[in-house]
């Protein structure tokens, strides 16, 4: 694979992970605001599993 393609793929991967992290944080904030402790625990487990 040429360097340009590798760079594009790396950037796509990083962008995707950042998007997942932001989405998870929004979901966590909403769960905490609603006092949904069960969902908070599930989302924290998801974050740990995804290494976010």
N, C-alpha and C positions, 0 to 999 in steps of 0.2 A: 504494500500500500504506500502511496506517495505521502510525503509529509503534509501537504495541504489537506488531503482527505483525513489523515489521522488527526490533524488539528480540528477540523470540522466535527469529527465524531467525538472528540474529547470535549469540545465546547457544548455539543448537544447533550452529552451525558451530564456535564456539570449543570447546565441549565435545567435539565429534567430533575435532578436531585434537589436543586434549589427550589423549584416549583413545588415538589413534594413536601419539602420542609416548611415552606410558607403555608401551604394548604393545611398541613397537620397542625401548625401553630394556631391558625385561625379556628380550626375545629376544636382544639384544646381550650382555647380562650372561651369559646361559646359553651362548651361543656362545663367549664368551671363557673361561668356566669350563671348558668342554669342550675348549678348545684348537682349535676349528674355525675356523682363519684364513680359509678360503674363505668361510664363512658370515658371518663378521665383516665382510669386505670387501663382500659383497653387501648386508648390512644397512646398512652405512655409506653405500653408494651410494644405497640406498632413502631413507635419512634426508636425504641431500643433495637428491635428486630432489624429495622432498616438502617441502623447506625446513623440516625439523624440527630 
